[in-house]
Amino acid sequence: MRVVTEHSPPGEYLDANGRVTGATAELVRELMKRAGEPGDIVLLPWARGYRMALQEPNVALFEATRSEIREDLFKWVGPIKRVTGGFFVRRQDDLAIETLDDARELNGVCAYRGGSDGQSLTALGFTNLEQPTRPAQCLEMLMHRRVDAWMTSDIGHLPLFAETDYSANDVTLAYITSAKYLYIAMSLDTADATVALWQETLDKMKLDGTFAQYYRGTYPDEMIEALSHPGHPDFPWLDQGG
């Protein structure tokens, strides 16, 4: 198997020696070791890696969102990550958002310009949007009380805190709008036995605590707990779950 990923810290990035590292990369590397898979992980631009997994034999690509449109394009091992999106607010404010209409009445919602979050909210008729050009500006606007909420994800916003004096504990997810599950996507010609071995190995790593060990301190505890049990989400486009 040729195992491919993209630059996406803190999950995957190159260290000073040009080695692919990061919480998710090291998890996958341990999975490969336990599954007896030789070779190492290669970091490429996403479009190139995705094309390889689509067109070439024996390619494993991570982290790929498992979706209805992609379901029959790959064979899937996972989930290895969950990305939960929604409205984040200042933790100290204890602000409740129970419906989208509640969010429409807030004193400003920040979503950076050009991002899919802002486009989605505009399509839903939100008129209280603030759309700066950089995601980090949304964090600053929220913490300086220029907006009441920030539309982002529990994982997507993590790297932004490293550049500030704020902590991820300063905000909390008040209303969930989406949950995406990320997998290792294997090219269709991959032997079913190989896919099954990788899945079985990953499941054992979840049960023995290895999965949580690689992620703890990097990703949200809620995500780690939810994914530390073998099994797949109940994807609506499948007849019987994942």
Disulfide bonds with the S-S distance in Angstrom:
Cys110-Cys138 2.12
